[in-house]
């Protein structure tokens, strides 16, 4: 018996695919030339996630339906860019906190992307690739990244031991369905650690668009020595109606831009800046480790955000 999976995209487009012979929904779509957002193909990254009609999350790279099903996909197909290969040169590299590197690359050719997306970078002499989100708005061939230093991490070893200005890297992208939408309501951003990078890309895009609505950012790091990116917020604070809350679990926060600083987690920071129920037009964007994302989604629901207006990206643990 033939099984049909109906994919309903954010713009109302509907496509029906028929997974056969043990194929997943993603594989069935690709077999008839339909491009869907994906990356890892093993269920870790959740880039391919959709939701069934009950709201249950379904990973299209893993799902093999045994009966007809309708799945809601949280983007429009027209929004996606086809990933491309590029060569990139390191233009600048520096340590911005005890645990975070900043790197700027210049691509050989342009790579269009949506604010919030990421690329895969091949690490020289390591036979490994790592994914990093752009922190810049998508307006040039120069890409900025914030990269967390991990004990014995492949990228961390490269940055600390041998990376230098002028190095040539191979990159592929863009990837991801975590990107800025065009809603006119308030924007609430929640970032843990280097999850600030894609959020900065979104904030910069909003500034470039002349967004006039209220914008809120809750940002958290483990300790005051891990804090970074605050200087990026100074021009954004002038260009946007931006309210910022910063949380650290240990240490004291000393910053120059107007912020509300608290001891605690990202949710503690957000609680100091968001004090009203959500409207249907408001959107929330979350990027950080899985436990933070789960806690943030639960809190947002308590603030009357609908699941369709909550967008998130989770960090994945990388091999050494």
DOGUFI-372845 format. One record per residue (C-alpha): residue in one letter; x, y, z. Coordinates in pm, whole numbers, padded with zeros to 5 digits, always signed. Layout:
REM residues N
aXYZ/...
This chain:
REM residues 320
x+00000+00000+00000/x+00131+00343-00095/x+00181+00588+00192/x+00161+00962+00137/x+00326+01237+00341/x+00177+01582+00284/x+00421+01863+00359/x+00262+02198+00441/x+00510+02488+00422/x+00494+02819+00608/x+00362+03005+00303/x+00079+02755+00253/x+00244+02554-00024/x+00157+02184-00005/x+00358+01898-00154/x+00284+01526-00136/x+00564+01269-00138/x+00542+00891-00119/x+00810+00724+00096/x+00866+00373-00043/x+01109+00087+00009/x+01211+00204+00355/x+01288+00562+00252/x+01252+00847+00495/x+01035+01149+00413/x+01351+01347+00340/x+01480+01082+00102/x+01141+01057-00068/x+01136+01432-00123/x+01490+01436-00260/x+01412+01149-00497/x+01159+01371-00678/x+01375+01683-00673/x+01226+01860-00368/x+01490+02034-00156/x+01425+02042+00219/x+01636+02196+00497/x+01872+01935+00644/x+02231+01882+00754/x+02344+01586+00965/x+02098+01319+00834/x+02124+01122+01160/x+01872+01311+01373/x+02114+01516+01584/x+02090+01865+01435/x+01708+01883+01400/x+01746+02107+01094/x+01489+01891+00915/x+01233+01899+01199/x+00864+01937+01114/x+00552+01891+01328/x+00255+01665+01280/x-00100+01793+01327/x-00086+01725+01701/x+00225+01943+01736/x+00468+01654+01787/x+00815+01716+01647/x+00910+01485+01362/x+01258+01455+01208/x+01217+01410+00834/x+01559+01246+00799/x+01447+00964+01032/x+01071+00939+00981/x+00938+00645+00779/x+00557+00672+00800/x+00344+00359+00791/x+00023+00553+00718/x-00075+00880+00553/x+00043+01183+00748/x+00038+01564+00726/x+00346+01753+00845/x+00393+02126+00894/x+00733+02258+00780/x+00835+02587+00952/x+00969+02769+00646/x+00884+02844+00285/x+01084+02657+00021/x+01154+02989-00151/x+01344+03102+00161/x+01621+02845+00125/x+01953+02890-00051/x+02127+02591-00210/x+02454+02517-00021/x+02769+02597-00219/x+03143+02535-00175/x+03367+02836-00121/x+03728+02913-00035/x+03782+03169+00239/x+04080+03358+00381/x+04124+03443+00748/x+04130+03824+00770/x+04140+03858+01150/x+04156+03635+01454/x+04160+03720+01825/x+04052+03594+02165/x+03752+03794+02289/x+03711+03625+02629/x+03869+03339+02823/x+03659+03090+02626/x+03561+03259+02296/x+03750+03331+01976/x+03644+03584+01712/x+03732+03513+01350/x+03665+03705+01031/x+03677+03532+00692/x+03666+03678+00344/x+03504+03448+00090/x+03639+03417-00262/x+03288+03451-00403/x+02963+03565-00248/x+02749+03322-00048/x+02394+03448+00009/x+02246+03340+00341/x+01965+03423+00579/x+02048+03590+00913/x+02076+03307+01164/x+02212+03039+00929/x+02551+02867+00953/x+02828+02717+00740/x+03054+02414+00772/x+03427+02489+00794/x+03690+02226+00708/x+03966+02235+00971/x+04313+02220+00814/x+04507+01897+00877/x+04232+01760+01100/x+04008+01569+00856/x+03711+01730+01033/x+03440+01988+00971/x+03265+02205+01225/x+02955+02420+01193/x+02954+02787+01292/x+02685+03053+01262/x+02760+03387+01100/x+02743+03689+01332/x+02731+03946+01051/x+02433+04060+00846/x+02423+03898+00500/x+02553+04199+00307/x+02915+04121+00213/x+03174+03849+00147/x+03324+03904+00492/x+03184+03665+00755/x+03231+03701+01133/x+03219+03412+01377/x+03229+03362+01753/x+03379+03022+01835/x+03374+02862+02176/x+03703+02712+02290/x+03657+02348+02385/x+03909+02128+02568/x+04098+01934+02300/x+03846+02041+02033/x+03965+02017+01672/x+03883+02379+01588/x+04011+02499+01926/x+04348+02329+01867/x+04374+02485+01523/x+04289+02836+01646/x+04524+02820+01944/x+04820+02640+01784/x+04848+02719+01414/x+04575+02943+01270/x+04700+03274+01131/x+04581+03560+00917/x+04603+03461+00552/x+04517+03093+00604/x+04284+02952+00338/x+03984+02747+00453/x+03723+02548+00264/x+03365+02621+00366/x+03022+02493+00261/x+02683+02652+00321/x+02454+02804+00407/x+02261+02557+00622/x+01981+02578+00875/x+01617+02671+00916/x+01690+02901+01209/x+01663+03239+01043/x+01494+03574+01090/x+01133+03598+00976/x+00962+03914+00853/x+00693+03960+01118/x+00611+04312+01232/x+00567+04235+01603/x+00813+04245+01890/x+01124+04026+01865/x+01249+03841+02173/x+01596+03687+02141/x+01752+03444+02390/x+02118+03344+02356/x+02344+03121+02562/x+02719+03154+02509/x+02822+03159+02143/x+02454+03120+02058/x+02483+03498+02048/x+02645+03477+01702/x+02333+03402+01492/x+02132+03638+01713/x+02377+03919+01630/x+02328+03842+01261/x+01953+03879+01307/x+01985+04200+01509/x+02213+04351+01246/x+01968+04254+00972/x+01686+04420+01165/x+01895+04736+01195/x+01968+04731+00821/x+01595+04696+00751/x+01512+04992+00973/x+01297+04780+01203/x+01104+05012+01433/x+00935+04769+01669/x+01056+04669+02015/x+01346+04423+02032/x+01454+04231+02344/x+01773+04032+02403/x+01847+03801+02695/x+02207+03678+02689/x+02384+03451+02935/x+02732+03311+02995/x+02879+03092+03265/x+03114+03349+03420/x+03204+03714+03379/x+03535+03603+03224/x+03337+03430+02946/x+03146+03744+02851/x+03194+03867+02494/x+03007+04051+02222/x+02897+04344+02437/x+03078+04594+02210/x+02869+04460+01921/x+02555+04574+02100/x+02655+04941+02129/x+02569+05043+01769/x+02266+04814+01770/x+02138+04986+02082/x+02148+05312+01889/x+01984+05172+01573/x+01708+04964+01731/x+01452+04996+02010/x+01663+04738+02192/x+01639+04626+02555/x+01917+04397+02678/x+01946+04172+02981/x+02273+03991+03055/x+02314+03707+03305/x+02626+03543+03443/x+02628+03252+03683/x+02949+03366+03857/x+03127+03701+03874/x+03020+04061+03816/x+02915+04215+03484/x+03071+04547+03389/x+02942+04679+03055/x+02922+05015+02879/x+02591+04977+02697/x+02257+05017+02880/x+02171+04669+03004/x+02008+04499+03299/x+02270+04267+03450/x+02172+03983+03682/x+02325+03677+03843/x+02173+03360+03702/x+02066+03209+03373/x+01940+03338+03040/x+01584+03305+03166/x+01671+03525+03463/x+01800+03787+03219/x+01487+03767+03006/x+01262+03798+03312/x+01414+04141+03378/x+01326+04278+03033/x+01003+04102+02923/x+00696+04179+03132/x+00389+04132+02912/x+00195+03850+02744/x+00290+03782+02384/x+00070+03893+02097/x+00004+03689+01783/x+00258+03901+01592/x+00547+03859+01840/x+00832+03620+01761/x+01092+03449+01981/x+01433+03319+01876/x+01647+03091+02096/x+02002+02965+02044/x+02204+02772+02300/x+02253+02428+02458/x+01959+02183+02453/x+01860+02223+02821/x+01850+02599+02784/x+01642+02574+02467/x+01393+02337+02631/x+01358+02561+02937/x+01319+02870+02719/x+01048+02713+02504/x+00853+02612+02817/x+00885+02964+02958/x+00776+03122+02628/x+00463+02908+02622/x+00384+03036+02971/x+00407+03387+02824/x+00143+03294+02560/x+00383+03251+02270/x+00252+03004+02015/x+00483+02724+01898/x+00460+02858+01543/x+00627+03184+01652/x+00911+03022+01849/x+01226+02942+01650/x+01533+02774+01794/x+01876+02628+01723/x+02045+02385+01962/x+02420+02341+02007/x+02541+01990+01928/x+02837+01830+02104/x+03131+01795+01866/x+03388+01520+01855/x+03736+01612+01966/
